Amino acid sequence: MSLLSGLSNLGLGKLEGADIFEEEKKPEPVKKPEPVKEEAPFDENDVLFDKSAECPVCGKKFSYRAVKTGKARPVGQDPDLRTKYDKFDPAKYDVVVCPYCGYAVLTKYFTSLPAAQVKLLREGIGGKVHGVANNPILSYDDAIQRYQLALASSIVKHAKDSEKAFVCLKMAWIIRGKKETLPEDTENYDEVMSQLRDDENEALKAAYEGFVNARQKESFPIAGMDEITIDYLLAVLSARFEKYDVAQKMIAGILLNKTANSRIKDRARELKDQVLMEMKMKGEFSS
């Protein structure tokens, strides 16, 4: 007989034929989660290298930090043509400073110099510069200091207005970069931010004045920019400083220019709408 026969009399008939020892079910293998690949923390050193150079003023050889080609990934652009990048700001490294004589210049203008400019720089800069930060990774303060030196050198050597204006423009971008990344726990945060805004505006006003002069006296390209780009930049800066008549004139010229591409015309239309709105708000325009 079955060891379980008779259970039906007890109301458990379904168990009369049950297996006493059930075959143990093997657990399904647990799938191990694939390891999450953690992105290595960004190290600015990884996108920089030491580049050799020879100073056109004192003739001594040195090296400076430069950005590796293709390592700066653009993520946007401000209205005044400042390109924004992911993770770091390559513009911090766009000034070459000779550690021996102190001559400083944007990499764009780092070339041989006429004898007359060399003489001016040796007399006005050589041996007088000290305390220049030369850290492997530059802070915004380090970069601002280097742009100040580049502006000083451009003044001493009587550089073109376009060169001085371009230094001022890029200095404004660097100041803006510091402003955007300033920690909120900075001591006297509001005062520091206010000073940075003033400094940025001062640099942009100087850039505006320089590019206006350059457009009147120099041939294109100016600071590597064609006429349409310069006019757009001047329109942006004019609008910033509420010179709306100038901004409108520049914008109109761009929109009527048959050689201007659709991208810059679209940006000019956006700027036109912004200018009209600001004029209306200030009571300078009525529809």
Buried (B, 14 or more C-beta within 10 A) or exposed (E): EEEBEEBEEEEEEEEBEEEEEEEEEEEEEEEEEEEEEEEEEEEBEEBBEEBEBEBBBBEEEBEBBBBEEEBBEEEEEEBBBBBBBEEBBBBBBBBBBBBBBBBBBBBEBBEEBEEEBBEBBBEBBBEEBEEBEEEEEBEBEBBBBBBBBBBBBBBBBEBBBBBBBBBBBBBBBBBBBBBEEBEEEEEEEEEBBEEBEEBBBBBBBBBBBBBBBBBEEBEBEBBEBEBBBBBBBBBBBBBBEBBBEBBBBBBBBBEEBEEBEEEBBEBBEEBBEBBBEBBEEEEEBEE
